[in-house]
Amino acid sequence: MAKDREDSELLPTRLNVEPPVFRGCSLSELIMLAGISAAILIPLSIIVLSMVGYAMMGIGIGSLATIGGVVMGATRLQKMKRGRPIGYYQLQIALMLDNTGIKKTSLVRRSGFWSIGRTKDASSARKLSK
């Protein structure tokens, strides 16, 4: 009987959440950060260093900058996630993209009084249902 109770205490409590890998970020979040950082920083460093005459050095410096971008992005996500429920930062990012007009969100953002769309006269509804 005591063995059953010990087994039940060892059950994981967060089965639906990816485990954190680095600075509170899961693997999929780190891959997203690396992709965004690489897509922005590598071409930018190639362009900047090609003006000076070192275009090939742009790839190396851009790769190093990508690592820095991942560390800074993971730190920012860690601060955003601290003490919040699961998925909080995803909603915040969706709202930020909606505010800037980059991507519309499917969330209802209207505040005020809502009408249920019914009238006080229910006799017309009875006629339609017959």
C-alpha distance (Angstrom), angle and dihedral (degrees) to the residues before:
residue distance angle dihedral
M1 . . .
A2 3.80 . .
K3 3.82 89.8 .
D4 3.84 91.0 58.3
R5 3.79 91.3 51.9
E6 3.82 91.8 50.2
D7 3.81 90.7 51.0
S8 3.79 92.6 51.4
E9 3.82 91.2 52.1
L10 3.81 91.0 55.2
L11 3.79 95.0 57.0
P12 3.79 113.5 118.6
T13 3.76 114.4 -109.5
R14 3.82 99.7 -158.8
L15 3.80 104.9 55.2
N16 3.80 95.6 143.4
V17 3.80 96.1 52.6
E18 3.80 127.0 79.7
P19 3.81 111.1 -118.6
P20 3.79 117.1 -108.0
V21 3.79 113.8 -106.2
F22 3.82 107.1 175.4
R23 3.80 127.7 12.9
G24 3.80 92.3 -18.2
C25 3.82 93.7 -53.3
S26 3.78 124.1 123.2
L27 3.78 123.1 -131.2
S28 3.80 93.5 -99.4
E29 3.82 90.8 52.0
L30 3.82 90.9 50.1
I31 3.81 90.9 49.6
M32 3.82 89.3 50.5
L33 3.82 91.1 49.6
A34 3.81 91.9 47.5
G35 3.81 92.3 49.2
I36 3.78 94.3 49.2
S37 3.82 92.7 44.3
A38 3.80 93.0 47.8
A39 3.81 93.3 46.1
I40 3.80 91.1 54.1
L41 3.80 106.3 30.9
I42 3.82 103.5 41.4
P43 3.84 96.3 54.0
L44 3.81 90.3 40.9
S45 3.80 92.7 53.1
I46 3.82 91.5 45.5
I47 3.80 90.5 53.0
V48 3.81 94.1 46.1
L49 3.81 95.2 45.8
S50 3.81 93.6 43.6
M51 3.80 87.4 62.6
V52 3.79 87.7 59.8
G53 3.81 93.5 43.3
Y54 3.82 100.0 -103.6
A55 3.81 102.8 101.4
M56 3.83 95.1 150.4
M57 3.81 91.0 53.2
G58 3.80 86.2 60.6
I59 3.78 91.0 72.6
G60 3.80 92.9 55.1
I61 3.77 95.5 42.5
G62 3.79 90.3 44.3
S63 3.80 90.2 52.6
L64 3.80 91.2 51.4
A65 3.78 89.8 47.1
T66 3.82 88.6 51.3
I67 3.79 90.1 58.2
G68 3.79 89.1 50.6
G69 3.80 90.2 47.9
V70 3.80 91.1 52.7
V71 3.81 91.6 50.3
M72 3.82 92.7 47.7
G73 3.82 92.5 44.4
A74 3.81 92.1 48.3
T75 3.80 90.1 50.1
R76 3.80 90.6 51.1
L77 3.80 91.9 48.2
Q78 3.80 89.9 47.6
K79 3.80 90.9 55.5
M80 3.80 91.0 44.9
K81 3.82 92.3 51.0
R82 3.81 98.0 44.0
G83 3.80 111.9 118.2
R84 3.82 93.5 -7.0
P85 3.82 130.2 115.6
I86 3.79 122.4 -97.4
G87 3.81 112.1 -75.4
Y88 3.82 94.8 17.5
Y89 3.80 95.2 124.4
Q90 3.80 91.3 48.6
L91 3.80 89.6 58.4
Q92 3.81 91.0 46.2
I93 3.81 91.3 52.1
A94 3.82 91.0 47.3
L95 3.81 90.5 50.9
M96 3.81 91.6 47.6
L97 3.82 91.0 51.4
D98 3.81 89.3 48.5
N99 3.82 92.2 49.2
T100 3.79 91.7 51.6
G101 3.81 92.5 44.8
I102 3.81 95.0 -120.5
K103 3.81 95.9 119.3
K104 3.79 130.5 4.0
T105 3.78 117.8 -126.9
S106 3.78 126.4 -142.4
L107 3.80 91.6 -136.3
V108 3.80 119.3 114.6
R109 3.79 106.4 -117.8
R110 3.81 100.6 171.4
S111 3.79 118.0 116.2
G112 3.77 125.0 -161.9
F113 3.77 138.8 61.4
W114 3.78 119.0 -23.8
S115 3.77 126.1 -153.3
I116 3.78 121.9 -145.2
G117 3.80 90.1 -145.9
R118 3.81 97.3 -120.5
T119 3.77 128.7 126.7
K120 3.77 128.2 -141.6
D121 3.80 91.4 -117.9
A122 3.81 106.5 81.6
S123 3.84 95.0 171.6
S124 3.82 92.4 90.5
A125 3.81 90.3 54.6
R126 3.81 90.6 54.4
K127 3.81 91.1 52.8
L128 3.77 92.0 52.4
S129 3.80 94.5 49.5
K130 3.86 93.7 55.2
